[in-house]
Amino acid sequence: MRLQRFLAQAGVSSRRRAEALIASGAVRVNGEVVSALGSNVNPSKDRVEVDGRRVHAESPIYRLVLKPRACLATLTASGARPTLKRYLRDAEPGWQVVAPLDFPAEGVVLVTNDGALGQALAKSRVAMTYHVKLQGMISDNDVERLARGWRWEGKPVKPASVERLAVTEKNSWVEVVVGETRPRALKAAGDLIRHSVLKIARVRLGGLSFEGLKMGGWRDLTKVEAADLRKRAGLEGTGVAGSMPGPMPGSSKGA
């Protein structure tokens, strides 16, 4: 295993930060300073130290969390505003929130100490399923326009699918499947068709849905689910995805 990957999976730092630690001479393997990037290490045999402290390989944590609205997607305290730390009281250093949601948004996020997966998901186009509440009644033309895609921060956003879920006299719900981890990109979709975005809920992250979770609730992934997510992100592992979910509670008729 590459040394920087071992450090990332052990929760020491991100892989990029691990590379900086190695280059600075802060890492020793079996008592010898290792400063060359690309060095390999055997986690079961080699003794790895960072700044004189031994680093042990950690069992990977893969935890799906249903983040409520008005909650920061972080595991650190943040003044008066609630964070995911309120719901994950056993969180340890090295755990990170992958594909975080904005403060007003709700939906599924991943908490893990697998640094390689965190970086891969940030760069990959793993499909995310969002339910978006738009002000007013949207037309078939609006749906077709969204399906063609839009631009956000100078980059194209191209959905895999756009489907109208429900329409009331005042609002519309649309399901958007897109390889985009940042929900702010969905607000740009509302601007495109001149309908304000009132609510964003991520109901699916890759093959993982919110079903069975209460707001603020969480569950650990099975080995199959974790392997499937790593495969979708372009990492090793195989698995079988679960079934498609229904609408997020509150994201259909009567909204």
Stockholm file with secondary structure:
# STOCKHOLM 1.0

chainA/1-255         MRLQRFLAQAGVSSRRRAEALIASGAVRVNGEVVSALGSNVNPSKDRVEVDGRRVHAESPIYRLVLKPRACLATLTASGARPTLKRYLRDAEPGWQVVAPLDFPAEGVVLVTNDGALGQALAKSRVAMTYHVKLQGMISDNDVERLARGWRWEGKPVKPASVERLAVTEKNSWVEVVVGETRPRALKAAGDLIRHSVLKIARVRLGGLSFEGLKMGGWRDLTKVEAADLRKRAGLEGTGVAGSMPGPMPGSSKGA
#=GR chainA/1-255 SS CBHHHHHHHTTSSCHHHHHHHHHTTCEEETTEECCCTTCBCCTTTCCEEETTEEECCCCCCEEEEEECSSCBSCSSCCTTSCBGGGTCTTCCTTCEEESCCCTTCEEEEEEESCHHHHHHHHHSCCCEEEEEEEESCCCHHHHHHHHHCEEETTEEECCSEEEEEEECSSEEEEEEEESCSCTHHHHHHHHHHTCCEEEEEEEEETTEECTTCCTTCEEECCHHHHHHHHHHTTSSCCCCCCCCCCCCTTSSTTC
#=GC SS_cons         CBHHHHHHHTTSSCHHHHHHHHHTTCEEETTEECCCTTCBCCTTTCCEEETTEEECCCCCCEEEEEECSSCBSCSSCCTTSCBGGGTCTTCCTTCEEESCCCTTCEEEEEEESCHHHHHHHHHSCCCEEEEEEEESCCCHHHHHHHHHCEEETTEEECCSEEEEEEECSSEEEEEEEESCSCTHHHHHHHHHHTCCEEEEEEEEETTEECTTCCTTCEEECCHHHHHHHHHHTTSSCCCCCCCCCCCCTTSSTTC
//
